[in-house]
Amino acid sequence: MTASSGTAFGPLTDRVAAMAGEAPFDRISVRDHVVEVEIGAFAQERGLRQKVRFNIVVEVAPVPQPLDDDVDLILSYDRLTEAVAHELGAERINLLETLAERVALRILREPQAVRAFVRIEKIDRGPYDLGVEIVRAKAAMVPEQVQAAPRPRIAYVAPQAVPHLAQWIADLGGDAPVILTVGARDLPVPQSADPQGQRRIDLLAIEQAALALAGLDVRCFVVGTRTELDWAMKNGQISVWAPSRMVLDAVGGPSGDGLALAVWLAGQMDAVELVVIGAAAPDAPVSVRVWAAP
């Protein structure tokens, strides 16, 4: 085995050492952290939990002195495993590449973190491991990656309130970006004997209503992923949420109609409030305001 291949396939710490440079940083690491999770892009991987192994090494800036044995002054190992747990709990992920990227970026938001090495491997797929390994540096991150997304105002627009969309948008503007949600129209939808199939049909009916709502105002854009929502909020775009992707990929995803999904989204996005237009106030994990439709 050559030196280069040994670094590539050996312990992650070998690669870290090879890239350390003349003035290496201190490092902390988590090795062989194994969790069971549903992950994968193929249909046969849905509903199947697989063992995934994480190895993470983080280069850290020098700690303040004197340290005085104070845990609050250092980057705790727990923050590495918490980053993994947070990203696995946020939504169902198809690709190891996506998961590695999100874990690395979350770790790099820590003040002390300088560079993150993340290796993730599926270990249940056969007599071999399948994996991905990435390196990300805080210095290469764009400001949007370093900063957390702003907190939005979520608005649920009941069908009878839709014709007055322009006025609602004017009233919703102000101190927080706006995400509009809507329920399915009162129209017949196909019926399926398969509960999962029926769930997809019902979500598509809501997405049809979202597309129709967005068509009423040129300021509105239909978006369906957390990444798109975060980008829209940072760039002042009014989003109309198409729920299928986030709901179907959620770990323990929500059920119910459009209003129930709006409540769930408000919790996921840590919304400043949920505005309910033309419907009764639901129980929600955030503040709720009710506006009567004309």
Residue pairs with C-beta under 8 A, 6 or more apart in sequence:
1 9
6 14
7 14
7 15
7 18
8 15
11 31
11 55
12 29
12 31
12 55
12 56
12 57
12 117
12 119
12 133
13 27
13 29
13 57
15 117
15 133
15 135
16 27
16 57
16 59
16 117
17 24
19 135
24 59
25 59
25 60
25 61
25 62
25 114
25 115
26 59
26 60
26 62
26 63
27 57
27 58
27 59
27 60
28 57
28 58
28 60
28 75
28 77
28 80
29 55
29 56
29 57
29 58
30 54
30 55
30 56
30 77
30 80
30 81
31 55
32 53
32 55
33 53
33 54
33 55
33 56
33 81
33 84
34 51
34 52
34 53
34 54
34 123
35 51
35 52
35 54
35 84
35 85
35 88
36 49
36 50
36 51
36 52
37 49
37 50
37 52
37 88
38 45
38 46
38 47
38 48
38 49
38 50
38 92
38 251
39 45
39 50
39 52
39 92
39 93
39 94
39 96
39 99
39 122
40 46
40 48
40 50
40 94
41 94
41 95
50 122
50 124
50 125
51 122
51 123
51 124
52 96
52 120
52 121
52 122
52 123
53 120
53 121
53 123
53 129
53 131
54 84
54 103
54 118
54 119
54 120
55 118
55 119
56 80
56 84
56 103
56 107
56 116
56 117
56 118
56 119
57 116
57 117
58 75
58 80
58 107
58 113
58 114
58 115
58 116
58 117
59 113
59 114
59 115
59 116
60 74
60 75
60 112
60 113
60 114
61 111
61 112
61 113
61 114
63 73
63 74
63 112
64 73
67 73
67 74
74 112
75 110
75 112
75 113
79 107
79 110
80 107
83 103
83 106
83 107
84 103
86 106
87 93
87 99
87 102
87 103
87 106
88 99
88 251
89 251
90 102
90 226
90 251
90 268
91 226
91 246
91 249
91 250
91 251
92 248
92 249
92 250
92 251
93 99
93 102
93 249
94 249
96 120
96 121
96 122
96 130
96 131
96 132
97 132
97 134
99 120
100 118
100 119
100 120
100 132
100 133
100 134
101 134
101 136
103 116
103 118
103 120
104 116
104 118
104 134
104 136
105 136
105 141
105 145
107 113
107 116
107 118
108 115
108 116
108 136
108 137
108 138
108 141
108 145
108 146
109 146
109 148
113 138
114 137
114 138
114 139
115 135
115 136
115 137
115 138
116 135
116 136
116 137
117 133
117 134
117 135
118 133
118 134
118 135
118 136
119 131
119 132
119 133
120 131
120 132
120 133
121 129
121 130
121 131
121 132
122 129
122 130
122 131
123 129
138 146
144 231
144 234
149 229
149 230
149 233
149 234
150 176
150 177
150 233
150 234
151 176
151 269
151 270
151 271
151 272
152 176
152 177
152 178
152 179
152 229
152 233
152 269
152 271
152 272
153 172
153 174
153 176
153 177
153 178
153 179
153 271
153 272
153 273
153 275
154 179
154 181
154 262
154 265
154 266
154 269
154 271
154 273
154 274
154 275
154 286
155 168
155 172
155 178
155 179
155 180
155 181
155 262
155 274
155 275
155 276
155 277
156 181
156 182
156 183
156 258
156 259
156 262
156 274
156 275
156 276
156 277
156 279
157 165
157 168
157 180
157 181
157 182
157 213
157 277
157 278
158 183
158 259
158 276
158 277
158 278
158 279
158 293
159 182
159 183
159 185
159 186
159 209
159 278
160 278
160 293
161 168
161 277
161 278
161 291
161 293
161 294
162 182
162 212
162 213
162 216
164 293
164 294
165 213
165 216
165 217
165 220
166 216
166 217
168 277
168 291
169 178
169 217
169 219
169 220
169 238
171 291
172 178
172 275
175 272
176 272
177 232
177 233
177 236
177 237
177 238
177 239
178 238
178 239
179 229
179 232
179 233
179 238
179 239
179 240
179 241
179 265
179 269
179 271
180 210
180 213
180 220
180 238
180 239
180 240
180 241
181 210
181 240
181 241
181 243
181 258
181 261
181 262
181 265
182 206
182 209
182 210
182 213
182 240
182 258
183 206
183 209
183 257
183 258
183 259
184 202
184 205
184 206
184 208
184 209
184 257
184 258
185 205
185 208
185 209
185 212
187 205
189 201
189 202
189 205
190 201
191 198
191 201
192 198
192 201
199 248
199 255
200 244
200 248
203 243
203 244
203 247
203 248
204 244
206 242
206 243
206 258
206 261
207 222
207 224
207 242
207 243
207 244
209 258
210 222
210 240
210 241
210 242
211 222
211 240
211 242
213 220
213 240
214 220
214 221
214 222
214 240
217 238
219 238
220 238
220 239
220 240
221 232
221 237
221 238
221 239
221 240
222 239
222 240
222 241
222 242
223 229
223 232
223 239
223 240
223 241
223 242
224 241
224 242
224 243
224 244
224 245
224 246
225 245
225 246
226 246
226 268
228 239
229 239
229 241
229 269
231 237
232 238
232 239
233 239
241 265
243 261
243 265
246 265
246 268
247 253
247 254
247 261
247 264
250 268
254 260
254 261
254 263
254 264
259 276
259 279
259 282
260 282
262 274
262 276
263 274
263 282
263 283
263 284
263 285
265 271
266 273
266 274
266 284
266 285
266 286
267 284
267 285
267 286
270 286
271 286
272 286
272 287
273 286
273 287
273 288
273 289
274 282
274 284
274 286
274 287
274 288
274 289
275 288
275 289
275 290
275 291
276 282
276 288
276 289
276 290
276 291
277 290
277 291
277 293
278 291
278 292
278 293
279 290
280 290
281 288
281 290
282 288
